[in-house]
Amino acid sequence: MFIKICGITSEEDALLAVALGADAIGFVFAPSPRQIAPTKALDIVKRLPSDVITVGVFRDEHPKRVLEIARSARLKGVQLHGNEPLDAVRTVTAEVRFAIKAVVAGTDAARRADEYGTDAILVDNARPGSGQRFDWSLLDELPSGLRVMLSGGLDPDNVREAILTRQPWGIDVSSGVEREPGVKDAVKMRRFITAARDAQAVLGDDLID
């Protein structure tokens, strides 16, 4: 189970998320209450263990700019969370170690998500970061064989159910483990990650590699 804690804005929250067992840390460079400057993200990245996947989140940004920021902040991955065309996605994917394309559940982009060629597909609602849950049955509309990351409205109280019923490859959370936008809650993060790992243990090897 790949666990990504997104919307990180401080070194303290990043280190805590990793200590609790998160696999990836997300930095939002798109306009958002959780937006972070590349220089600050770099300062945080320098202090993280080398095996942590650091991901920059962008929305409808020019591929050249995406890659410039990813390199300057020494990120291992990029998440494209807008309406990026296929050629833009492929340009970025070819230059980064780990690429995620976000799609809105129930849309044509979600039904054609296998065309992007990214390492994972993140499925969210139409308002990223809003904490609103979508109808999880819409995941059935995605092409088979994808590494699917479930996002949108996940929190410590529903993440176990989400994993057991939908069996995603990974999960992504931001507002569901916050005290306020951009500030994580240690207790919520601990509960969230513990619940996710518990569900993973129940499923065993049934999850997609």
PyMOL commands that place a pseudoatom at each C-alpha (Angstrom):
pseudoatom trace, name=CA, resn=MET, resi=1, chain=A, elem=C, hetatm=0, pos=[0.000, 0.000, 0.000]
pseudoatom trace, name=CA, resn=PHE, resi=2, chain=A, elem=C, hetatm=0, pos=[1.524, 3.264, -1.194]
pseudoatom trace, name=CA, resn=ILE, resi=3, chain=A, elem=C, hetatm=0, pos=[0.664, 6.084, 1.217]
pseudoatom trace, name=CA, resn=LYS, resi=4, chain=A, elem=C, hetatm=0, pos=[1.168, 9.709, 0.178]
pseudoatom trace, name=CA, resn=ILE, resi=5, chain=A, elem=C, hetatm=0, pos=[0.672, 12.607, 2.568]
pseudoatom trace, name=CA, resn=CYS, resi=6, chain=A, elem=C, hetatm=0, pos=[0.088, 15.694, 0.455]
pseudoatom trace, name=CA, resn=GLY, resi=7, chain=A, elem=C, hetatm=0, pos=[-0.004, 19.425, 1.072]
pseudoatom trace, name=CA, resn=ILE, resi=8, chain=A, elem=C, hetatm=0, pos=[3.113, 19.443, 3.244]
pseudoatom trace, name=CA, resn=THR, resi=9, chain=A, elem=C, hetatm=0, pos=[4.330, 22.947, 4.086]
pseudoatom trace, name=CA, resn=SER, resi=10, chain=A, elem=C, hetatm=0, pos=[6.739, 22.394, 6.984]
pseudoatom trace, name=CA, resn=GLU, resi=11, chain=A, elem=C, hetatm=0, pos=[9.755, 20.280, 7.819]
pseudoatom trace, name=CA, resn=GLU, resi=12, chain=A, elem=C, hetatm=0, pos=[8.103, 19.181, 11.061]
pseudoatom trace, name=CA, resn=ASP, resi=13, chain=A, elem=C, hetatm=0, pos=[5.070, 17.733, 9.273]
pseudoatom trace, name=CA, resn=ALA, resi=14, chain=A, elem=C, hetatm=0, pos=[7.209, 16.071, 6.606]
pseudoatom trace, name=CA, resn=LEU, resi=15, chain=A, elem=C, hetatm=0, pos=[9.468, 14.333, 9.110]
pseudoatom trace, name=CA, resn=LEU, resi=16, chain=A, elem=C, hetatm=0, pos=[6.505, 13.221, 11.203]
pseudoatom trace, name=CA, resn=ALA, resi=17, chain=A, elem=C, hetatm=0, pos=[4.672, 11.783, 8.206]
pseudoatom trace, name=CA, resn=VAL, resi=18, chain=A, elem=C, hetatm=0, pos=[7.760, 9.789, 7.256]
pseudoatom trace, name=CA, resn=ALA, resi=19, chain=A, elem=C, hetatm=0, pos=[8.326, 8.625, 10.829]
pseudoatom trace, name=CA, resn=LEU, resi=20, chain=A, elem=C, hetatm=0, pos=[4.731, 7.380, 10.952]
pseudoatom trace, name=CA, resn=GLY, resi=21, chain=A, elem=C, hetatm=0, pos=[5.235, 5.318, 7.796]
pseudoatom trace, name=CA, resn=ALA, resi=22, chain=A, elem=C, hetatm=0, pos=[4.276, 7.454, 4.795]
pseudoatom trace, name=CA, resn=ASP, resi=23, chain=A, elem=C, hetatm=0, pos=[5.920, 6.392, 1.531]
pseudoatom trace, name=CA, resn=ALA, resi=24, chain=A, elem=C, hetatm=0, pos=[5.610, 9.741, -0.209]
pseudoatom trace, name=CA, resn=ILE, resi=25, chain=A, elem=C, hetatm=0, pos=[5.379, 13.436, 0.604]
pseudoatom trace, name=CA, resn=GLY, resi=26, chain=A, elem=C, hetatm=0, pos=[3.522, 15.866, -1.631]
pseudoatom trace, name=CA, resn=PHE, resi=27, chain=A, elem=C, hetatm=0, pos=[4.358, 19.535, -2.146]
pseudoatom trace, name=CA, resn=VAL, resi=28, chain=A, elem=C, hetatm=0, pos=[1.721, 21.696, -3.838]
pseudoatom trace, name=CA, resn=PHE, resi=29, chain=A, elem=C, hetatm=0, pos=[3.089, 24.248, -6.289]
pseudoatom trace, name=CA, resn=ALA, resi=30, chain=A, elem=C, hetatm=0, pos=[-0.293, 25.021, -7.843]
pseudoatom trace, name=CA, resn=PRO, resi=31, chain=A, elem=C, hetatm=0, pos=[-2.398, 27.874, -6.396]
pseudoatom trace, name=CA, resn=SER, resi=32, chain=A, elem=C, hetatm=0, pos=[-3.752, 26.527, -3.104]
pseudoatom trace, name=CA, resn=PRO, resi=33, chain=A, elem=C, hetatm=0, pos=[-3.895, 27.291, 0.631]
pseudoatom trace, name=CA, resn=ARG, resi=34, chain=A, elem=C, hetatm=0, pos=[-1.162, 24.627, 0.809]
pseudoatom trace, name=CA, resn=GLN, resi=35, chain=A, elem=C, hetatm=0, pos=[1.056, 26.144, -1.866]
pseudoatom trace, name=CA, resn=ILE, resi=36, chain=A, elem=C, hetatm=0, pos=[4.772, 26.086, -1.098]
pseudoatom trace, name=CA, resn=ALA, resi=37, chain=A, elem=C, hetatm=0, pos=[7.752, 27.827, -2.684]
pseudoatom trace, name=CA, resn=PRO, resi=38, chain=A, elem=C, hetatm=0, pos=[10.277, 25.584, -4.469]
pseudoatom trace, name=CA, resn=THR, resi=39, chain=A, elem=C, hetatm=0, pos=[13.099, 26.886, -2.271]
pseudoatom trace, name=CA, resn=LYS, resi=40, chain=A, elem=C, hetatm=0, pos=[11.232, 25.927, 0.897]
pseudoatom trace, name=CA, resn=ALA, resi=41, chain=A, elem=C, hetatm=0, pos=[10.377, 22.508, -0.529]
pseudoatom trace, name=CA, resn=LEU, resi=42, chain=A, elem=C, hetatm=0, pos=[14.065, 21.990, -1.264]
pseudoatom trace, name=CA, resn=ASP, resi=43, chain=A, elem=C, hetatm=0, pos=[14.990, 22.806, 2.328]
pseudoatom trace, name=CA, resn=ILE, resi=44, chain=A, elem=C, hetatm=0, pos=[12.550, 20.116, 3.489]
pseudoatom trace, name=CA, resn=VAL, resi=45, chain=A, elem=C, hetatm=0, pos=[13.641, 17.554, 0.894]
pseudoatom trace, name=CA, resn=LYS, resi=46, chain=A, elem=C, hetatm=0, pos=[17.267, 17.863, 2.033]
pseudoatom trace, name=CA, resn=ARG, resi=47, chain=A, elem=C, hetatm=0, pos=[16.245, 16.635, 5.490]
pseudoatom trace, name=CA, resn=LEU, resi=48, chain=A, elem=C, hetatm=0, pos=[14.208, 13.628, 4.411]
pseudoatom trace, name=CA, resn=PRO, resi=49, chain=A, elem=C, hetatm=0, pos=[15.448, 10.028, 4.172]
pseudoatom trace, name=CA, resn=SER, resi=50, chain=A, elem=C, hetatm=0, pos=[16.663, 9.163, 0.680]
pseudoatom trace, name=CA, resn=ASP, resi=51, chain=A, elem=C, hetatm=0, pos=[14.042, 6.457, 0.165]
pseudoatom trace, name=CA, resn=VAL, resi=52, chain=A, elem=C, hetatm=0, pos=[11.075, 8.814, 0.577]
pseudoatom trace, name=CA, resn=ILE, resi=53, chain=A, elem=C, hetatm=0, pos=[9.280, 9.671, -2.673]
pseudoatom trace, name=CA, resn=THR, resi=54, chain=A, elem=C, hetatm=0, pos=[8.992, 13.449, -2.894]
pseudoatom trace, name=CA, resn=VAL, resi=55, chain=A, elem=C, hetatm=0, pos=[6.293, 14.622, -5.290]
pseudoatom trace, name=CA, resn=GLY, resi=56, chain=A, elem=C, hetatm=0, pos=[5.531, 18.042, -6.688]
pseudoatom trace, name=CA, resn=VAL, resi=57, chain=A, elem=C, hetatm=0, pos=[1.871, 18.754, -7.439]
pseudoatom trace, name=CA, resn=PHE, resi=58, chain=A, elem=C, hetatm=0, pos=[1.101, 20.970, -10.435]
pseudoatom trace, name=CA, resn=ARG, resi=59, chain=A, elem=C, hetatm=0, pos=[-2.064, 22.033, -12.223]
pseudoatom trace, name=CA, resn=ASP, resi=60, chain=A, elem=C, hetatm=0, pos=[-2.102, 23.061, -15.902]
pseudoatom trace, name=CA, resn=GLU, resi=61, chain=A, elem=C, hetatm=0, pos=[1.501, 24.279, -15.711]
pseudoatom trace, name=CA, resn=HIS, resi=62, chain=A, elem=C, hetatm=0, pos=[3.756, 24.321, -18.775]
pseudoatom trace, name=CA, resn=PRO, resi=63, chain=A, elem=C, hetatm=0, pos=[5.851, 21.111, -18.900]
pseudoatom trace, name=CA, resn=LYS, resi=64, chain=A, elem=C, hetatm=0, pos=[9.096, 23.099, -19.022]
pseudoatom trace, name=CA, resn=ARG, resi=65, chain=A, elem=C, hetatm=0, pos=[8.170, 24.932, -15.833]
pseudoatom trace, name=CA, resn=VAL, resi=66, chain=A, elem=C, hetatm=0, pos=[7.104, 21.698, -14.131]
pseudoatom trace, name=CA, resn=LEU, resi=67, chain=A, elem=C, hetatm=0, pos=[10.462, 20.119, -14.858]
pseudoatom trace, name=CA, resn=GLU, resi=68, chain=A, elem=C, hetatm=0, pos=[12.376, 23.246, -13.815]
pseudoatom trace, name=CA, resn=ILE, resi=69, chain=A, elem=C, hetatm=0, pos=[10.696, 23.286, -10.405]
pseudoatom trace, name=CA, resn=ALA, resi=70, chain=A, elem=C, hetatm=0, pos=[11.014, 19.531, -9.948]
pseudoatom trace, name=CA, resn=ARG, resi=71, chain=A, elem=C, hetatm=0, pos=[14.740, 19.727, -10.594]
pseudoatom trace, name=CA, resn=SER, resi=72, chain=A, elem=C, hetatm=0, pos=[15.350, 22.818, -8.476]
pseudoatom trace, name=CA, resn=ALA, resi=73, chain=A, elem=C, hetatm=0, pos=[13.547, 21.247, -5.509]
pseudoatom trace, name=CA, resn=ARG, resi=74, chain=A, elem=C, hetatm=0, pos=[15.265, 17.879, -6.125]
pseudoatom trace, name=CA, resn=LEU, resi=75, chain=A, elem=C, hetatm=0, pos=[11.963, 16.034, -6.330]
pseudoatom trace, name=CA, resn=LYS, resi=76, chain=A, elem=C, hetatm=0, pos=[11.708, 12.391, -7.310]
pseudoatom trace, name=CA, resn=GLY, resi=77, chain=A, elem=C, hetatm=0, pos=[8.208, 12.646, -8.715]
pseudoatom trace, name=CA, resn=VAL, resi=78, chain=A, elem=C, hetatm=0, pos=[5.582, 14.880, -10.270]
pseudoatom trace, name=CA, resn=GLN, resi=79, chain=A, elem=C, hetatm=0, pos=[1.797, 14.832, -9.974]
pseudoatom trace, name=CA, resn=LEU, resi=80, chain=A, elem=C, hetatm=0, pos=[-0.197, 16.561, -12.718]
pseudoatom trace, name=CA, resn=HIS, resi=81, chain=A, elem=C, hetatm=0, pos=[-3.522, 17.537, -11.225]
pseudoatom trace, name=CA, resn=GLY, resi=82, chain=A, elem=C, hetatm=0, pos=[-5.181, 19.535, -13.975]
pseudoatom trace, name=CA, resn=ASN, resi=83, chain=A, elem=C, hetatm=0, pos=[-6.440, 19.151, -17.527]
pseudoatom trace, name=CA, resn=GLU, resi=84, chain=A, elem=C, hetatm=0, pos=[-3.021, 18.574, -19.032]
pseudoatom trace, name=CA, resn=PRO, resi=85, chain=A, elem=C, hetatm=0, pos=[-3.086, 17.239, -22.615]
pseudoatom trace, name=CA, resn=LEU, resi=86, chain=A, elem=C, hetatm=0, pos=[-1.530, 13.884, -23.395]
pseudoatom trace, name=CA, resn=ASP, resi=87, chain=A, elem=C, hetatm=0, pos=[1.576, 15.347, -25.009]
pseudoatom trace, name=CA, resn=ALA, resi=88, chain=A, elem=C, hetatm=0, pos=[2.297, 17.504, -21.956]
pseudoatom trace, name=CA, resn=VAL, resi=89, chain=A, elem=C, hetatm=0, pos=[1.878, 14.527, -19.618]
pseudoatom trace, name=CA, resn=ARG, resi=90, chain=A, elem=C, hetatm=0, pos=[4.177, 12.400, -21.737]
pseudoatom trace, name=CA, resn=THR, resi=91, chain=A, elem=C, hetatm=0, pos=[6.817, 15.143, -21.915]
pseudoatom trace, name=CA, resn=VAL, resi=92, chain=A, elem=C, hetatm=0, pos=[6.950, 15.355, -18.129]
pseudoatom trace, name=CA, resn=THR, resi=93, chain=A, elem=C, hetatm=0, pos=[6.727, 11.599, -17.581]
pseudoatom trace, name=CA, resn=ALA, resi=94, chain=A, elem=C, hetatm=0, pos=[9.744, 10.998, -19.790]
pseudoatom trace, name=CA, resn=GLU, resi=95, chain=A, elem=C, hetatm=0, pos=[11.914, 13.225, -17.588]
pseudoatom trace, name=CA, resn=VAL, resi=96, chain=A, elem=C, hetatm=0, pos=[10.976, 12.203, -14.031]
pseudoatom trace, name=CA, resn=ARG, resi=97, chain=A, elem=C, hetatm=0, pos=[11.460, 9.032, -12.020]
pseudoatom trace, name=CA, resn=PHE, resi=98, chain=A, elem=C, hetatm=0, pos=[7.854, 8.797, -10.815]
pseudoatom trace, name=CA, resn=ALA, resi=99, chain=A, elem=C, hetatm=0, pos=[4.800, 10.374, -12.443]
pseudoatom trace, name=CA, resn=ILE, resi=100, chain=A, elem=C, hetatm=0, pos=[1.190, 10.557, -11.276]
pseudoatom trace, name=CA, resn=LYS, resi=101, chain=A, elem=C, hetatm=0, pos=[-1.731, 11.832, -13.361]
pseudoatom trace, name=CA, resn=ALA, resi=102, chain=A, elem=C, hetatm=0, pos=[-4.803, 12.908, -11.448]
pseudoatom trace, name=CA, resn=VAL, resi=103, chain=A, elem=C, hetatm=0, pos=[-8.247, 12.468, -12.987]
pseudoatom trace, name=CA, resn=VAL, resi=104, chain=A, elem=C, hetatm=0, pos=[-11.719, 13.350, -11.780]
pseudoatom trace, name=CA, resn=ALA, resi=105, chain=A, elem=C, hetatm=0, pos=[-13.894, 10.354, -11.012]
pseudoatom trace, name=CA, resn=GLY, resi=106, chain=A, elem=C, hetatm=0, pos=[-16.628, 9.736, -13.561]
pseudoatom trace, name=CA, resn=THR, resi=107, chain=A, elem=C, hetatm=0, pos=[-15.071, 11.773, -16.366]
pseudoatom trace, name=CA, resn=ASP, resi=108, chain=A, elem=C, hetatm=0, pos=[-13.886, 10.769, -19.825]
pseudoatom trace, name=CA, resn=ALA, resi=109, chain=A, elem=C, hetatm=0, pos=[-10.304, 11.382, -18.682]
pseudoatom trace, name=CA, resn=ALA, resi=110, chain=A, elem=C, hetatm=0, pos=[-10.784, 8.764, -15.971]
pseudoatom trace, name=CA, resn=ARG, resi=111, chain=A, elem=C, hetatm=0, pos=[-12.235, 6.260, -18.417]
pseudoatom trace, name=CA, resn=ARG, resi=112, chain=A, elem=C, hetatm=0, pos=[-9.230, 6.769, -20.708]
pseudoatom trace, name=CA, resn=ALA, resi=113, chain=A, elem=C, hetatm=0, pos=[-6.605, 7.002, -17.975]
pseudoatom trace, name=CA, resn=ASP, resi=114, chain=A, elem=C, hetatm=0, pos=[-4.507, 4.220, -19.473]
pseudoatom trace, name=CA, resn=GLU, resi=115, chain=A, elem=C, hetatm=0, pos=[-3.529, 6.587, -22.304]
pseudoatom trace, name=CA, resn=TYR, resi=116, chain=A, elem=C, hetatm=0, pos=[-1.390, 8.788, -20.059]
pseudoatom trace, name=CA, resn=GLY, resi=117, chain=A, elem=C, hetatm=0, pos=[1.345, 6.220, -19.471]
pseudoatom trace, name=CA, resn=THR, resi=118, chain=A, elem=C, hetatm=0, pos=[2.163, 7.428, -15.962]
pseudoatom trace, name=CA, resn=ASP, resi=119, chain=A, elem=C, hetatm=0, pos=[3.339, 5.279, -13.076]
pseudoatom trace, name=CA, resn=ALA, resi=120, chain=A, elem=C, hetatm=0, pos=[0.054, 5.789, -11.245]
pseudoatom trace, name=CA, resn=ILE, resi=121, chain=A, elem=C, hetatm=0, pos=[-3.385, 7.325, -11.747]
pseudoatom trace, name=CA, resn=LEU, resi=122, chain=A, elem=C, hetatm=0, pos=[-4.845, 9.319, -8.862]
pseudoatom trace, name=CA, resn=VAL, resi=123, chain=A, elem=C, hetatm=0, pos=[-8.633, 9.528, -8.774]
pseudoatom trace, name=CA, resn=ASP, resi=124, chain=A, elem=C, hetatm=0, pos=[-10.112, 12.555, -7.031]
pseudoatom trace, name=CA, resn=ASN, resi=125, chain=A, elem=C, hetatm=0, pos=[-13.295, 14.589, -6.940]
pseudoatom trace, name=CA, resn=ALA, resi=126, chain=A, elem=C, hetatm=0, pos=[-13.820, 17.744, -8.966]
pseudoatom trace, name=CA, resn=ARG, resi=127, chain=A, elem=C, hetatm=0, pos=[-12.527, 19.964, -6.135]
pseudoatom trace, name=CA, resn=PRO, resi=128, chain=A, elem=C, hetatm=0, pos=[-9.027, 18.806, -5.106]
pseudoatom trace, name=CA, resn=GLY, resi=129, chain=A, elem=C, hetatm=0, pos=[-8.193, 19.493, -1.477]
pseudoatom trace, name=CA, resn=SER, resi=130, chain=A, elem=C, hetatm=0, pos=[-11.824, 20.064, -0.522]
pseudoatom trace, name=CA, resn=GLY, resi=131, chain=A, elem=C, hetatm=0, pos=[-12.040, 16.942, 1.630]
pseudoatom trace, name=CA, resn=GLN, resi=132, chain=A, elem=C, hetatm=0, pos=[-15.158, 15.834, -0.212]
pseudoatom trace, name=CA, resn=ARG, resi=133, chain=A, elem=C, hetatm=0, pos=[-15.631, 12.158, -0.933]
pseudoatom trace, name=CA, resn=PHE, resi=134, chain=A, elem=C, hetatm=0, pos=[-16.868, 10.939, -4.307]
pseudoatom trace, name=CA, resn=ASP, resi=135, chain=A, elem=C, hetatm=0, pos=[-18.818, 7.805, -5.164]
pseudoatom trace, name=CA, resn=TRP, resi=136, chain=A, elem=C, hetatm=0, pos=[-16.157, 5.105, -4.942]
pseudoatom trace, name=CA, resn=SER, resi=137, chain=A, elem=C, hetatm=0, pos=[-18.082, 2.881, -7.345]
pseudoatom trace, name=CA, resn=LEU, resi=138, chain=A, elem=C, hetatm=0, pos=[-16.890, 5.249, -10.109]
pseudoatom trace, name=CA, resn=LEU, resi=139, chain=A, elem=C, hetatm=0, pos=[-13.503, 3.557, -9.812]
pseudoatom trace, name=CA, resn=ASP, resi=140, chain=A, elem=C, hetatm=0, pos=[-15.047, 0.681, -11.742]
pseudoatom trace, name=CA, resn=GLU, resi=141, chain=A, elem=C, hetatm=0, pos=[-15.035, 2.892, -14.844]
pseudoatom trace, name=CA, resn=LEU, resi=142, chain=A, elem=C, hetatm=0, pos=[-11.234, 3.032, -14.976]
pseudoatom trace, name=CA, resn=PRO, resi=143, chain=A, elem=C, hetatm=0, pos=[-9.324, 0.775, -17.387]
pseudoatom trace, name=CA, resn=SER, resi=144, chain=A, elem=C, hetatm=0, pos=[-8.001, -2.368, -15.757]
pseudoatom trace, name=CA, resn=GLY, resi=145, chain=A, elem=C, hetatm=0, pos=[-4.384, -2.944, -14.817]
pseudoatom trace, name=CA, resn=LEU, resi=146, chain=A, elem=C, hetatm=0, pos=[-3.591, 0.563, -13.589]
pseudoatom trace, name=CA, resn=ARG, resi=147, chain=A, elem=C, hetatm=0, pos=[-1.897, 1.527, -10.368]
pseudoatom trace, name=CA, resn=VAL, resi=148, chain=A, elem=C, hetatm=0, pos=[-4.829, 3.451, -8.913]
pseudoatom trace, name=CA, resn=MET, resi=149, chain=A, elem=C, hetatm=0, pos=[-4.429, 5.916, -6.077]
pseudoatom trace, name=CA, resn=LEU, resi=150, chain=A, elem=C, hetatm=0, pos=[-7.603, 6.856, -4.245]
pseudoatom trace, name=CA, resn=SER, resi=151, chain=A, elem=C, hetatm=0, pos=[-7.983, 10.427, -3.021]
pseudoatom trace, name=CA, resn=GLY, resi=152, chain=A, elem=C, hetatm=0, pos=[-10.741, 12.849, -2.142]
pseudoatom trace, name=CA, resn=GLY, resi=153, chain=A, elem=C, hetatm=0, pos=[-12.383, 12.860, 1.265]
pseudoatom trace, name=CA, resn=LEU, resi=154, chain=A, elem=C, hetatm=0, pos=[-10.230, 10.190, 2.859]
pseudoatom trace, name=CA, resn=ASP, resi=155, chain=A, elem=C, hetatm=0, pos=[-9.692, 10.480, 6.606]
pseudoatom trace, name=CA, resn=PRO, resi=156, chain=A, elem=C, hetatm=0, pos=[-8.782, 8.267, 9.582]
pseudoatom trace, name=CA, resn=ASP, resi=157, chain=A, elem=C, hetatm=0, pos=[-12.374, 7.073, 9.902]
pseudoatom trace, name=CA, resn=ASN, resi=158, chain=A, elem=C, hetatm=0, pos=[-12.974, 5.887, 6.342]
pseudoatom trace, name=CA, resn=VAL, resi=159, chain=A, elem=C, hetatm=0, pos=[-9.574, 4.945, 4.904]
pseudoatom trace, name=CA, resn=ARG, resi=160, chain=A, elem=C, hetatm=0, pos=[-9.757, 1.335, 6.137]
pseudoatom trace, name=CA, resn=GLU, resi=161, chain=A, elem=C, hetatm=0, pos=[-13.149, 0.872, 4.478]
pseudoatom trace, name=CA, resn=ALA, resi=162, chain=A, elem=C, hetatm=0, pos=[-11.868, 2.493, 1.283]
pseudoatom trace, name=CA, resn=ILE, resi=163, chain=A, elem=C, hetatm=0, pos=[-8.918, 0.132, 1.045]
pseudoatom trace, name=CA, resn=LEU, resi=164, chain=A, elem=C, hetatm=0, pos=[-10.841, -3.027, 1.934]
pseudoatom trace, name=CA, resn=THR, resi=165, chain=A, elem=C, hetatm=0, pos=[-13.719, -2.330, -0.457]
pseudoatom trace, name=CA, resn=ARG, resi=166, chain=A, elem=C, hetatm=0, pos=[-11.866, -0.759, -3.401]
pseudoatom trace, name=CA, resn=GLN, resi=167, chain=A, elem=C, hetatm=0, pos=[-8.358, -2.231, -3.012]
pseudoatom trace, name=CA, resn=PRO, resi=168, chain=A, elem=C, hetatm=0, pos=[-6.429, 0.666, -4.579]
pseudoatom trace, name=CA, resn=TRP, resi=169, chain=A, elem=C, hetatm=0, pos=[-2.699, 0.467, -5.183]
pseudoatom trace, name=CA, resn=GLY, resi=170, chain=A, elem=C, hetatm=0, pos=[-2.238, 3.638, -3.157]
pseudoatom trace, name=CA, resn=ILE, resi=171, chain=A, elem=C, hetatm=0, pos=[-3.978, 6.364, -1.193]
pseudoatom trace, name=CA, resn=ASP, resi=172, chain=A, elem=C, hetatm=0, pos=[-3.467, 10.105, -0.991]
pseudoatom trace, name=CA, resn=VAL, resi=173, chain=A, elem=C, hetatm=0, pos=[-4.600, 12.426, 1.788]
pseudoatom trace, name=CA, resn=SER, resi=174, chain=A, elem=C, hetatm=0, pos=[-4.262, 16.107, 2.598]
pseudoatom trace, name=CA, resn=SER, resi=175, chain=A, elem=C, hetatm=0, pos=[-7.169, 17.840, 4.352]
pseudoatom trace, name=CA, resn=GLY, resi=176, chain=A, elem=C, hetatm=0, pos=[-8.252, 14.631, 6.096]
pseudoatom trace, name=CA, resn=VAL, resi=177, chain=A, elem=C, hetatm=0, pos=[-5.199, 14.753, 8.370]
pseudoatom trace, name=CA, resn=GLU, resi=178, chain=A, elem=C, hetatm=0, pos=[-5.023, 18.506, 8.970]
pseudoatom trace, name=CA, resn=ARG, resi=179, chain=A, elem=C, hetatm=0, pos=[-5.726, 20.926, 11.794]
pseudoatom trace, name=CA, resn=GLU, resi=180, chain=A, elem=C, hetatm=0, pos=[-6.023, 23.690, 9.214]
pseudoatom trace, name=CA, resn=PRO, resi=181, chain=A, elem=C, hetatm=0, pos=[-4.989, 24.017, 5.558]
pseudoatom trace, name=CA, resn=GLY, resi=182, chain=A, elem=C, hetatm=0, pos=[-1.286, 23.252, 5.306]
pseudoatom trace, name=CA, resn=VAL, resi=183, chain=A, elem=C, hetatm=0, pos=[-0.885, 22.257, 8.948]
pseudoatom trace, name=CA, resn=LYS, resi=184, chain=A, elem=C, hetatm=0, pos=[-1.041, 18.539, 9.701]
pseudoatom trace, name=CA, resn=ASP, resi=185, chain=A, elem=C, hetatm=0, pos=[-2.499, 16.974, 12.842]
pseudoatom trace, name=CA, resn=ALA, resi=186, chain=A, elem=C, hetatm=0, pos=[-0.165, 14.386, 14.376]
pseudoatom trace, name=CA, resn=VAL, resi=187, chain=A, elem=C, hetatm=0, pos=[-2.951, 12.287, 15.884]
pseudoatom trace, name=CA, resn=LYS, resi=188, chain=A, elem=C, hetatm=0, pos=[-4.943, 12.210, 12.640]
pseudoatom trace, name=CA, resn=MET, resi=189, chain=A, elem=C, hetatm=0, pos=[-1.872, 11.259, 10.615]
pseudoatom trace, name=CA, resn=ARG, resi=190, chain=A, elem=C, hetatm=0, pos=[-1.032, 8.448, 13.008]
pseudoatom trace, name=CA, resn=ARG, resi=191, chain=A, elem=C, hetatm=0, pos=[-4.597, 7.114, 12.958]
pseudoatom trace, name=CA, resn=PHE, resi=192, chain=A, elem=C, hetatm=0, pos=[-4.786, 7.381, 9.179]
pseudoatom trace, name=CA, resn=ILE, resi=193, chain=A, elem=C, hetatm=0, pos=[-1.555, 5.534, 8.480]
pseudoatom trace, name=CA, resn=THR, resi=194, chain=A, elem=C, hetatm=0, pos=[-2.261, 2.894, 11.126]
pseudoatom trace, name=CA, resn=ALA, resi=195, chain=A, elem=C, hetatm=0, pos=[-5.708, 2.226, 9.656]
pseudoatom trace, name=CA, resn=ALA, resi=196, chain=A, elem=C, hetatm=0, pos=[-4.261, 1.996, 6.149]
pseudoatom trace, name=CA, resn=ARG, resi=197, chain=A, elem=C, hetatm=0, pos=[-1.553, -0.449, 7.161]
pseudoatom trace, name=CA, resn=ASP, resi=198, chain=A, elem=C, hetatm=0, pos=[-4.102, -2.531, 9.066]
pseudoatom trace, name=CA, resn=ALA, resi=199, chain=A, elem=C, hetatm=0, pos=[-6.253, -2.792, 5.939]
pseudoatom trace, name=CA, resn=GLN, resi=200, chain=A, elem=C, hetatm=0, pos=[-3.176, -3.673, 3.905]
pseudoatom trace, name=CA, resn=ALA, resi=201, chain=A, elem=C, hetatm=0, pos=[-2.396, -6.518, 6.313]
pseudoatom trace, name=CA, resn=VAL, resi=202, chain=A, elem=C, hetatm=0, pos=[-5.932, -7.863, 5.929]
pseudoatom trace, name=CA, resn=LEU, resi=203, chain=A, elem=C, hetatm=0, pos=[-5.687, -7.885, 2.131]
pseudoatom trace, name=CA, resn=GLY, resi=204, chain=A, elem=C, hetatm=0, pos=[-2.215, -9.352, 2.070]
pseudoatom trace, name=CA, resn=ASP, resi=205, chain=A, elem=C, hetatm=0, pos=[-0.962, -9.988, -1.448]
pseudoatom trace, name=CA, resn=ASP, resi=206, chain=A, elem=C, hetatm=0, pos=[-4.258, -9.149, -3.151]
pseudoatom trace, name=CA, resn=LEU, resi=207, chain=A, elem=C, hetatm=0, pos=[-3.127, -5.611, -3.981]
pseudoatom trace, name=CA, resn=ILE, resi=208, chain=A, elem=C, hetatm=0, pos=[-1.528, -4.824, -7.340]
pseudoatom trace, name=CA, resn=ASP, resi=209, chain=A, elem=C, hetatm=0, pos=[2.275, -4.527, -7.246]
for i in range(1, 209): cmd.bond("trace and resi %d" % i, "trace and resi %d" % (i + 1))
show_as sticks, trace
zoom trace
